[in-house]
Amino acid sequence: MRITHLVAGVVATVTVAALAAAQEAKPKTEFTGNLGFLSASGNTQITTLSVGEKVTHTSGRWVLSQFASYVHGETNGKESANQLRFGARADMDWTPRTGGFVGASFERDAFAGFTGRTDEVIGALWRALVEKKDTLRLEGGGVLTQQKNVDGAEENFPSARLGVNYRHAFTKTAYFEQLGEYIPNLKTSGAYRVNTESALVAPISGHIAIKVGYVIRYDSRPPEKFGTTDRVLTTGIQLSW
């Protein structure tokens, strides 16, 4: 899994970026937290908990971000969902519309067939649309993946990555956001992943909003005996500062 190499790389990247960012003026830090909970009883007993957070620090040309999310579910007293994701990323602007980034993330989802997946990513970005209400960012780059499946098998392979981030602002604090990424495996022909996330946020106060999110994660070559597609619909409270 090359965890030591991964941790060292992320620490080095964030340290270098932080030192450079410290020399820039007017730094800004933003926090966003999400919480959703569902409990149903009677003929069927269902409990679902989803939590997530993201911290973004902007200073001059640098943007440092960190995220984490967790989804847990039980149906009739038996665990039916357990997804964990966390990661960090550093972005640097080259021009007002272009830039580069490097980052790493870890994911665990035994119900999708793997107990650990580490992605190390590097690439470039282009802000194709920068308007008052609409923004569109396109990304391209490469990924190194280390994955351990529930049967003990391990996979290590390089991939390409194409990403898109679109946001439409209805008001200053209400918006719709669409994220997507296509990750073709460069080692195995016909193997690829597609991840999308749709979010609608409507504020109810200065720091509190209602968020509805829908995530689709598709793997064309999942571990044996597992399905290709996972879908997660969440509704809950979003806190931001």
C-alpha positions in Angstrom: 0.0 0.0 0.0 3.0 2.2 0.3 1.5 4.1 3.2 4.8 5.4 4.4 5.6 6.8 1.0 2.1 8.3 0.7 2.2 10.0 4.1 5.7 11.4 3.5 4.6 12.8 0.1 1.5 14.5 1.4 3.3 16.0 4.4 6.1 17.3 2.2 3.6 18.7 -0.3 1.5 20.4 2.3 4.5 21.8 4.1 6.1 23.3 1.0 2.7 24.8 0.0 2.1 26.2 3.5 5.5 27.9 3.6 4.8 29.5 0.2 1.3 30.5 1.2 2.6 32.1 4.4 4.4 34.6 2.3 1.2 35.7 0.5 -1.2 38.3 1.8 -4.7 38.1 3.1 -5.1 34.4 3.9 -8.6 32.9 4.3 -9.8 29.7 5.9 -13.2 28.2 5.4 -14.9 25.2 7.1 -17.9 23.2 5.9 -19.5 20.4 7.9 -22.3 18.1 6.9 -24.5 15.9 9.0 -27.4 13.6 8.0 -29.3 11.0 10.1 -32.2 8.6 9.3 -33.9 6.2 11.7 -37.0 4.1 10.8 -38.7 1.3 12.8 -41.6 -1.0 12.4 -41.8 -3.7 9.8 -38.2 -2.6 8.7 -35.6 -1.1 10.9 -33.2 1.2 9.1 -30.5 3.5 10.6 -28.2 5.7 8.4 -25.6 8.2 9.5 -23.6 10.4 7.2 -21.0 12.9 8.3 -18.5 15.0 6.4 -16.2 18.0 6.6 -14.0 20.1 4.4 -11.4 22.7 5.4 -10.0 25.1 2.7 -7.2 27.6 3.3 -6.5 30.2 0.6 -3.4 32.4 0.6 -2.4 34.2 -2.6 -1.9 31.7 -5.4 -2.2 28.7 -3.1 -5.2 26.7 -2.0 -4.8 24.0 0.6 -7.8 21.7 1.2 -8.6 18.7 3.4 -11.7 16.6 3.4 -13.2 13.6 5.2 -16.6 11.7 4.9 -18.2 8.7 6.5 -21.4 6.8 5.8 -22.7 4.0 8.0 -26.0 2.1 7.7 -27.8 -0.7 9.4 -30.8 -2.7 8.1 -32.7 -4.9 10.6 -29.8 -4.7 13.0 -27.2 -5.8 10.3 -24.6 -3.5 8.9 -25.4 -2.6 5.3 -23.1 0.3 4.6 -19.7 1.4 5.8 -17.8 3.9 3.7 -14.8 6.1 4.7 -12.9 8.6 2.7 -10.4 11.3 3.5 -7.7 13.2 1.7 -5.7 16.4 1.1 -4.8 18.5 -1.9 -2.7 21.6 -2.7 -3.5 23.8 -5.7 -1.4 26.6 -7.1 -2.5 29.2 -9.6 -0.3 29.8 -12.6 -2.5 32.5 -14.1 -6.0 33.7 -13.2 -7.5 30.8 -15.2 -4.9 28.0 -15.0 -3.1 26.1 -12.3 -1.7 22.8 -11.1 -2.5 20.5 -8.2 -1.2 17.5 -6.3 -3.0 15.4 -3.6 -3.7 12.1 -2.1 -6.8 10.3 -0.8 -7.7 7.1 1.0 -11.0 5.1 0.7 -12.4 2.1 2.5 -15.6 0.3 1.4 -15.8 -3.4 2.1 -19.3 -3.5 0.6 -17.8 -2.5 -2.7 -15.1 -5.1 -2.5 -12.0 -3.4 -1.1 -10.6 -2.6 2.4 -8.3 0.1 1.2 -7.7 2.2 -1.9 -5.1 5.0 -2.0 -5.0 7.4 -4.9 -2.1 9.8 -5.5 -3.0 12.4 -8.1 -1.2 15.2 -9.9 -2.5 17.4 -12.7 -3.4 20.8 -14.2 -6.6 22.8 -14.2 -8.3 25.3 -16.4 -11.2 27.6 -15.4 -13.1 27.5 -18.6 -16.0 29.6 -17.3 -15.7 32.4 -14.7 -19.0 34.3 -14.4 -20.9 35.9 -11.5 -23.3 33.0 -11.2 -21.6 30.2 -13.2 -18.2 28.7 -12.9 -16.7 25.7 -14.8 -13.3 24.1 -14.0 -11.8 21.3 -16.1 -8.9 19.1 -14.8 -6.5 16.6 -16.4 -3.7 14.6 -14.9 -2.6 11.2 -13.7 -3.3 8.9 -10.7 -1.3 6.1 -9.0 -3.6 3.7 -7.2 -2.8 1.0 -4.6 -5.8 -1.1 -3.7 -6.3 -4.1 -1.3 -9.5 -6.2 -1.9 -11.5 -8.0 0.7 -10.1 -11.4 -0.5 -6.6 -10.2 0.2 -5.6 -9.5 -3.4 -3.6 -6.3 -4.0 -3.5 -4.2 -7.1 -1.1 -1.3 -8.1 -1.7 0.6 -11.3 -1.4 4.0 -13.0 -4.4 5.8 -14.4 -5.3 9.0 -16.3 -7.8 11.4 -14.9 -10.3 13.9 -16.3 -12.3 16.0 -13.9 -15.0 18.6 -14.1 -16.5 21.0 -11.5 -19.5 23.1 -12.3 -21.4 25.5 -10.0 -24.4 27.7 -10.5 -25.3 30.2 -7.8 -29.0 31.0 -7.4 -28.1 33.6 -4.7 -24.9 34.4 -2.7 -25.4 31.4 -0.5 -27.7 29.1 -2.5 -26.2 27.0 -5.2 -26.1 23.8 -7.3 -22.8 22.0 -7.8 -21.9 19.1 -10.1 -18.6 17.2 -9.8 -17.4 14.4 -12.0 -14.2 12.5 -12.8 -13.3 9.8 -15.3 -10.3 7.6 -14.4 -9.2 5.1 -17.0 -6.8 2.3 -15.9 -3.6 2.5 -18.0 -2.6 -1.0 -17.1 -5.8 -3.0 -17.8 -7.7 -2.4 -21.0 -11.4 -1.7 -20.5 -11.0 -0.9 -16.8 -12.1 2.5 -15.6 -13.9 4.4 -12.8 -16.5 7.2 -13.1 -17.4 9.2 -10.0 -20.1 11.9 -9.9 -21.5 14.1 -7.1 -24.5 16.4 -7.4 -25.3 18.8 -4.5 -28.1 21.4 -3.9 -27.6 23.8 -1.0 -30.3 26.1 0.3 -29.5 28.4 3.3 -31.8 28.7 6.3 -29.5 31.2 8.2 -26.1 32.8 7.9 -24.2 29.6 8.7 -26.7 26.8 8.4 -28.1 25.3 5.2 -30.1 22.3 4.0 -28.0 20.1 1.6 -29.2 17.4 -0.7 -26.4 15.3 -2.2 -26.4 12.4 -4.7 -23.2 10.4 -5.3 -22.6 7.8 -8.0 -19.4 5.6 -8.0 -19.0 3.3 -11.0 -16.2 0.7 -11.5 -16.2 -1.2 -14.8 -14.0 -4.0 -13.3 -15.0 -4.4 -9.6 -13.5 -7.1 -7.4 -15.1 -10.5 -8.2 -18.7 -11.0 -7.0 -19.3 -7.3 -6.4 -21.5 -4.9 -8.4 -20.2 -2.1 -10.6 -22.3 0.8 -9.2 -22.8 2.4 -5.8 -25.3 5.2 -5.3 -25.7 7.3 -2.1 -28.4 9.9 -1.6 -28.0 12.1 1.5 -30.0 14.9 3.0 -29.1 16.9 6.0 -27.7 20.0 7.6 -24.6 21.9 6.3 -22.6 24.2 8.6 -20.2 26.7 7.2 -17.8 29.4 8.5 
